[in-house]
Amino acid sequence: MKLLRTFQFFVVVLMAVCFAGAIYTSTLIGQRQKLIQKSARYNIAWLAGQASVEVSRLTQAVAGFGVPGSDISRDDVQLKLDIVDNRLRLMNSGDFDAFVKADPERQVIVNDLGNVLSQVQGLLERSTDPKLPLHLMSMLEPLDKRLSRLASAANVYGGERVDADQHMLLELHWAFSTMIAGLVIGCIALMAIMLWNFRVLKRTNGELQVIAGSLEQTKIDLETANQGIQTANAELNLHNQILKMRDNEMRTQNVRFDAALNNMSHGLCMAGADSRLIVCNNQFRQLFNIDQETARPGTAIAALMVRMGVALKLGESGTMGLMREHDAIVSARTPAAFTRDCPDGRSIAVHHQPMVDGGWVATYEDITERRKAEEQISHMAHHDALTGLPNRAYFLKHLEEALAKMRRGESNCAVLCLDLDRFKAVNDTLGHPVGDLLLKQVSQRLQAAVQKEDVVARFGGDEFAILKNCAVEHDALAQLGQLLVKSISTPFMLDGHEVSVGTSVGIAIGFQDGTSSEQLLKNADLALYHSKSEGRGNYHFFEARMDAKMQARRLVEMDLRRALPGNELELHYQPQVNLASNRITGFESLIRWRHAEKGMISPVEFVPIAEEVGLIIPIGEWVLREACTAALNWPADVRVAVNLSPVQFRDRNLVNVVRNVLAKTGLQARRLELEITETALVQDMDVTVGILHQFRDLGVRISLDDFGTGYSSLSYLRSFPFDKIKIDKSFVRDSSTRPDCLAIVKSVASLGQSLGMTTTAEGVETEEQLNLIRQMGCTDVQGYYYSRPLPRPEAEALLGRFNGHPAAPAIVAA
Amino acid sequence: MRTLDRRKFSLGMMGLGTVGLAAPARAACLPTVGEKPVLTIDGKIDCVGPDGLAKFSLPMLEKIGMTSFATNTPWYSGPMTFEGIPMTALMALVGAKGAKLTAVALNDYTTEIPISDFAQYKPILALKRNGVYMPVKDKGPLFIVYPYDSDSELKSQKYYSRSAWQVARLTVS
């Protein structure tokens, strides 16, 4: 490196020297050039020569001037003198002067010339001497020679100068050449240095290449290494991430575990093989009232047991017992689960699970509430919610037990089934809350009627059942039945309302009326049904035939369902005759059932069944339509009367049905008469009366049927402005024999008269009765006397005949 | 300013020349009576007198139009102001038709000058040096002076030789 520096320095120096040399040479040349010019410019020899010549010419002029007869004037001479003067001036300046001064001899010559000239001048100007020219010539003559000498000297001088110049030029030439040479050498040196440099560079380059190569290699190695590191790094990162994730997971899990542990509903306690606590949760601590300090991990289990004992109020012996038990469980190394009812009132369920490492984990649950809940559920499962009485399922269970006892011969039992009469009415009129109250009070009364050993159950709705485990004899049961009927029929005070219901009871005695619970119950039920059909508010024992009866009834029901679509039903018409005009004023339509096999079945048989099963509604509608259609054929003054069942009044659609039938058939409303019994009014009087008013608004007539048979017939008359009263046939039948009946008939007739109602006496069979009725003042009669109910064709025929012959009433049909 | 004057003068002179051609031209070339001629021009010229020569006196020359410049010379130290007539003007006045001008001095010094020099270098025929008429003693009366300072080429023997002093005669050929 240093070498390079020195070389560089040398190169620079060399170049500077060359440059300087070049400049110097240039200046030298310039100088020389100037000098040459200067010297070339003035030829001293020529000047000297010319001086000599001009002086000669002057001399000639002077000579000529002196010669008489020449044409050279003074002026000419003056001219020539002037010319020489000029020449002299030139000789006194510039290089010539230098030349002259170089040699004193020359100076003398020049000076002399000057003197002479001035003398001549003076003389020429002033003198008029005729010998002047000669004088002048003598002055001028010596000059000639001397001037020649000067000229020669000048020539030599000139030559010397040229030599000197040539020499200088040669020197310059050499100097210049040297410079050039030096420059060339310098260039060569430079080139050499550069070549050397180049070599050095090449070598260096070579080395660099090698280094570069090795660097390249190193770079590759480094890259590989780097990649390796990166991969390793990436792996590490990955590991790190995984670890972090695991850590997080662990953390999360811990948190979750903690959360799970402490949000369990059960208390948890885990111990190691050394009988020291590993972990327990909040619930455990709370359950046994152990503080965090005592329940630190590492505490001996025994210490915890002591605290548990205190919390559960076990006492010292109890605690000892607990610890012994616990040790037994732990050493047994098997899972255990048990419930402990503690003196403090709580029930704790314990699950003990041994762990593989010798420790164990146990969960504790306070199941006190659950127990209570279970009991409650159990209770609810077995008892009716409203009354608290056992329900059907529970009752059956008791029944089974009782029957088992019966089979073992230990004791007998009896089943009573009862339901409330008119319960639905109460519910509908006073609402369900009152209905519920009623049921509660009924259940109380029932319970009061029986012994402790007996079971009173509610089967649902208004159905109850009693299982008698004692006093199962017939008479005792009869007495009980009586008592029940009486008790329930006593009015109840419900929320300020006085409510009267009744009960029907069915009794079945074990063994004789059934050996299985199903059988016994069924028979008790049949007995109940019988009671109901026997008018309600009574009790009946099961009789074998009830069963049969039940079956028969079922059959009827089934047939009846087919009757209407099967066209087995027909209407018969019984005429109603007006006494005054002795004309048939109307027909009462009565339903008849012509059974395909059994023949005619009386309405008494099937109407109650129809009412009970709800068939009465469609049948009733059919009856209305039939009746109205038939009446269309009859003269305008003949009405048709249709009986309405109380059950039909419960149908909310009843008025619409009547309206539709009238509209469809086109029958005038006033030709339709609807007959209702007092029974219909008894049940839901307000609703019924409302319906009646709606009928009235339609224009339909309303008759009060079977008058006198109900409770408060007169008050019914008050309830609604009926169009007709139909006196029950019982009164008519007994009118001939019993004067009180007659009196009643009379008063009713007059009542009807006063109220503007038609009175029809039903069931007139004899002429005597007829006359009596007529006497009493009834307006119309109906009965076998005139005709029994006839099928439509016969009825219409009768109508034709009867009304055609007003004067001759005759019994036509038998 | 000087150049402008010179140009004007040249133009004027040319105009005069043409007028001179139309009118009798000889009048301008003849010396006025009583004035001593200092310069004689002969050769291929238009303007000649009765003896076939053009003669000029100093005032005549001065009338042509003076110009001046200052320059260094080898004969004097320091710059000198020479005043005279431009050679081009003189040539134009006489209607010189040649390419060469031969100048002969009072001392019979002879030199040849190409006429192209006049336009190129603008030498003058000087009458005055530093405002004073030059006597014969001092290179007078007429001195052909080049403006040596204006061109380095002029500073050579060639042009110094052409700078004839004590000019008496010009011959155009």
Interface residues (C-beta under 8 A of the other chain):
Chain A: Q37 A40 R41 Y42 Q50 V53 E54 R57 L79 D82 I83 D85 N86 R87 R89 L90 S93 G94
Chain B: P74 W75 Y76 S77 L106 N107 Y109 P135 V136 K137 D138 K139 K155 S156 Q157 Y160 W165 Q166
